[in-house]
Amino acid sequence: SRAEWRDAYAGLTAANAAGALEAEDLERLAEAAWWLADGQTCMRAREQAYRRYVQRGEPRAAAAVALALAEDHFHRLARSVGQAWLRRAERHLGGLPEVSEHGWLHRLRMVVALEMERNPREAMEHADQALDIARRLGDTDLEALAIQDRGRILVALGRVADGMALIDDAMTAASAGELTPRTTGRTYCNMISTCERLGDYGRAAEWHDAAYRWSEPHADSGFPGICRVHRAGILRLRGALPEAEREARRAAEELADFLTDTAGEAFYELGEIRLRMGDHPAAEAMFAEAHTRGRDPQPGLALLRLAQGNCEAVRSMIERSLGEPGLAALDRAKLLPALVQIGVACGAVDAAAAGASELEAITTTYTAPGLVASAALACGTVELARGGAEGALAHLRRARRIWSEIDLPFELAQTRLLLSQAYSALGDRDEAAMEERAALAIMSRIGAGEPGGRTGPQ
């Protein structure tokens, strides 16, 4: 109850060895193990608790544990096993009057629909039902998550203002201490990941600071590991590459045998960091680890191959990723800057232009500064490749201004290098030299490798 996970884990483990734990105590052991990133103990304890509840004829309690086990398996990318546990939970709840677990079942169905099946409309149906049940039964945790889930779905549907208002509403409950620790952590993580997808890096950094302060008392546990992945991404974008690498490595170590999907994100971050540092062998190893854990290594791997001079391979890589069915606009926006850079570098300027146009169109719905700057940089890159240095200047100056405002130094340096090329093409040597010196100074300050003309944050 005091969130002293290590002491709880030690006491409950000793009691379990003596055969003294009932089903409820096994659930407590599982919770303590979860917070300490001990996935094996967590799942074994939950399986034992589930069997005890079934033996005792307690379907509601059995359903609750089955839902937890379903989520555990989804995180470990064992989706068929997760679905089997989800169906068990549904069977246990089938003959019962309405209880909170019915709402949690809908909530997990929402996660599957939104994050695995990419079906936001089905996800909204489940989120609405979870919210209705939560309000009828007074389940504060479920209500906060269902409100936030509705917000995340609205963002995915392009209704950003409405969606962020709901996400802010849920964050109020979390920051006010109204929720249990695990739900608080989920709420913070969902907020930050939504901001990152939108390209709203300033807002992500603000909420991340709050989340990190909350998570630090739970040191060496699951949520700080997840928070560290977010922190690594923000530090990378801010140009603090050594600090970003430390956070990502620690997260990868904490989560490698626990939350496989999140560990994949940590390894991907390490690949991006090493790529920015110019360490290609290490970047390739990290992208491979991310792929092993179910994280698509694009666009980082494609950009690595481009840096290695393999145009044929790199174009097929990025085109395959963009050709994946049901890819949401925000997910495409993470890949399109790489398509633009690859197209220009490999002589496929028309393909690059199409990518830049699509990215610009996405910013009519999603107007966060990071996406707007990415689109401006992409358009400027294409204009420059087509010989339109004068037209490129307006786009590149806009990107330079936004990168400066939101403090993304690597992207700022890339933009300044392109500005230098544009000024050179126009015969303005002084401006060209100043932009180049500024870009190289930034790259030196943050410890980045040889500039490669990348076109926006990944």
Salt bridges, closest charged atoms under 4 A:
GLU4 OE2 - ARG2 NE 2.96
GLU22 OE1 - ARG56 NH1 3.99
GLU24 OE2 - ARG56 NH2 2.64
ASP25 OD1 - ARG28 NH1 2.90
GLU31 OE1 - ARG46 NH2 3.97
GLU31 OE1 - ARG182 NH1 3.87
GLU58 OE2 - ARG56 NE 2.75
GLU71 OE2 - HIS75 NE2 3.81
GLU71 OE1 - ARG186 NH2 2.57
ASP72 OD2 - ARG46 NH1 2.66
GLU90 OE1 - ARG109 NH2 2.79
GLU98 OE2 - ARG136 NH2 2.70
GLU101 OE1 - ARG60 NE 2.63
GLU115 OE2 - ARG152 NH2 2.38
GLU122 OE2 - HIS126 NE2 3.75
ASP128 OD1 - ARG150 NE 2.61
GLU143 OE2 - ARG135 NE 3.19
ASP149 OD2 - ARG107 NE 2.81
ASP149 OD1 - ARG152 NH1 3.05
ASP162 OD2 - ARG159 NH2 3.16
ASP168 OD2 - ARG203 NH2 2.67
GLU196 OE1 - HIS230 ND1 3.19
GLU216 OE2 - ARG228 NH1 3.90
ASP220 OD2 - ARG6 NH2 3.92
ASP220 OD1 - ARG250 NH2 2.87
GLU245 OE2 - ARG249 NH2 3.11
GLU245 OE1 - ARG274 NH2 2.85
GLU247 OE2 - ARG231 NE 3.78
GLU254 OE2 - ARG228 NH2 2.66
GLU254 OE2 - ARG250 NE 3.23
ASP261 OD2 - HIS75 ND1 2.94
GLU265 OE2 - ARG295 NE 3.37
GLU269 OE1 - ARG236 NE 2.73
GLU272 OE1 - ARG454 NH2 3.09
ASP279 OD2 - ARG274 NH1 2.85
GLU284 OE2 - ARG305 NH2 2.68
GLU289 OE1 - ARG293 NH1 2.49
GLU319 OE2 - ARG315 NH2 3.53
GLU324 OE2 - ARG118 NH1 2.96
ASP331 OD1 - ARG197 NH2 3.07
ASP350 OD1 - ARG386 NH2 3.19
GLU358 OE2 - ARG332 NE 2.48
GLU405 OE2 - ARG401 NH1 3.35
GLU411 OE2 - ARG276 NH2 2.59
GLU435 OE2 - ARG400 NH1 2.41
GLU435 OE1 - ARG416 NH1 2.74
